[in-house]
Amino acid sequence: MNIESEKEWITEFIRTNLNDDITDRIKHFALLWNLFETFACNKFATVASIIQAVDHLNAIQQIDLNTDRYLDYFSARYIDINGVETTHFQSLNFRKPDKKQLVLNVLLRKETEPKEILKAVLIIVYRYRNNLFHGEKNVAALNAQAANFEHANSILIDFLTILKRNYLVGQFNRQS
């Protein structure tokens, strides 16, 4: 089956035409997540392994990543003008070990340490991954998610670039 046939099949199945921007972003997200999970999480991503990866990186080189654009985007999306979590935030479907309070504290700007901000935005990306690949995201509604995956992909690229720059690819231990 060629690519056009695959697109046609998906369109027919979900009865919605996904635009090229979102399908490209989802393809790139899948590949970037694979690299992140492989090199940062030793092939097993959990919130604990993400936190461990950020802490390990920060111990070697203090995190100096400019997270303002991510924090601005996610705060605007997930916290309303009254400082209350939005329905979009609830749709992230946090589980008990997912450090929801850390994410909220970062989005509310109560927590401002760069490594904690990076942990929080990576946890949001982790929730995107789980929701996308475990059926929580409505595939027919993905066209409206392009900005989410644009930011997710940028975060993954930034983190992987820091790992590569510091020759840390694959040096993180798996957390049980």
N, C-alpha and C positions, 0 to 999 in steps of 0.2 A: 504494500500500500504506500503510495507517495504522500508527501506532506499535504498537498491540496485535498486528497481523499480523506486524510485524517481530520483535517479542519472541517470538511463537509460533514463527516460522520459526527463529530462533536457537536457541531451546530444543529444538526438534525436531532441528536439525542437530547440536548438540553433546551432545544427550541429557542436559542438565543445565539446571536453572532458575537463572539468575543473579538474585540478589536486587536489588531496586531500589537499595539503597545502593551496591553496586559498579557497577551500570550508570550511575548518576548520577555517581559519582566518576570513572569512565572518560570519560564525556562531558565533564565539566569539565576533566579532565586534558588531553584532546585540544585543547580550546579554549585552556586556559592555556598549554599547550606551544606552540601556534601563536603566541600573543601573545609569549611569551618568545623563541621563535626569530626572530620578526619584529623585535621591538624591541631585544632584547639582542644577538642574533647576526646581525643584518642578513640574515635569511632563510636562514641556513646554519649550523646548529648542529653544532659539533664540540667536542671537549674543548678544543682550542686556542682556539676562539672564546668558549667559556664562561670560560676562564681570562682571556682578554683583556678580556671584559666586566667581570669582577670587578675586575681590576687597574685598568681605566679608571675604574670607579666609585670604587674606593678612593683613586685619585689625586685625585679631585675632592672626595670626602667620605670621611673615614676610616669604614670600615664599623663600625657600632655595633649591628648586628642581633643580637638575643639568639638564639643558635643552640643554646642548651642543650637545649631539648626535642627538637630534631632529632638532635643529637649523642647524647643519652641513648637515643632510640628506635633509631637506626641502630646504635649500639654494642652495645646489648642484642641486636639481631637478628643482627648480623654478626660479633660477637666472642664467643667462649665465656668461661666463668669463668677459664680458664687463659690467656687472651689469644691464643687461636688462632682463625683465621678459620673460620666455620661453613660448612656446605654451602649455606646461603642466600647467603653471600657469594660462594662459587664460582659459584652460579647467576646472579650478575649478568653473567657472561660478559664480563669485561674483555678488551679488545683491547690490543695493544701501546701505542698512543698514548693510552690512557685514564687514565694516571697512577694506576695501581693502588696504588703505594707511598705516594703522597700520601694517598689515601683510607684506607689501612691505618694510616698514622701518625696521622691525625686520629682515626680510630675508637679507636685505642689510647691516644689523648690524649698522644702524643709531640709532636704539632704542635698548638699552642694559639692561634696567631694568628688573629683573627676572619676575615680575608680568606681564609686557607687553609682554615679550617673551611667557609666558604661555598662555596669551590671544590669541596671534597670532597663536600658534600651535593648540590650541583648536578650533579656527575658521577654520583652515585648515581641521581639523578632522570633524567639522560640515559640511563643504562643501563636504567632502567625503560622509558623511551620506546623505545629500540632493541629491547629484548626483547619489548615489547608489539606494536609495529608491524612487526617483522620475523619474527614467528612463533615466537620463543623461549619466550614465556609460553604456558602451557596455558590456553586460554580457559575450558575447563570447570572449571578450578580457581581462577578469579578471585575467587570468593566469599571465599576465605581471604586475599585481597590488599587488602582494604578499608583497613586501617591504613596500608599502604605508600602507597596513593594519597591517603589523607587527609594524610599528612605531605608527600608530593610536591606536592600542590596548595597546601598552606600555604606551602611554601618558594617556589614560583613566585609566589604572590600577594605574599609579603613582598618578594621581589626586584623584581617589577614595580612595587610601590607605591613603593619607594625610587627607582626610575628616574623614575616619574611625578612624585614629590614634588620631584625635582631637575631636572625638565624635560630629562631625558636620553633620553627615548624616541626611538629611531631614530638616536642619535648615535654608535653604535659602528661601527667599520670591520670589514669582512669580512676574515678571515685566510685566506690561501690554503693 
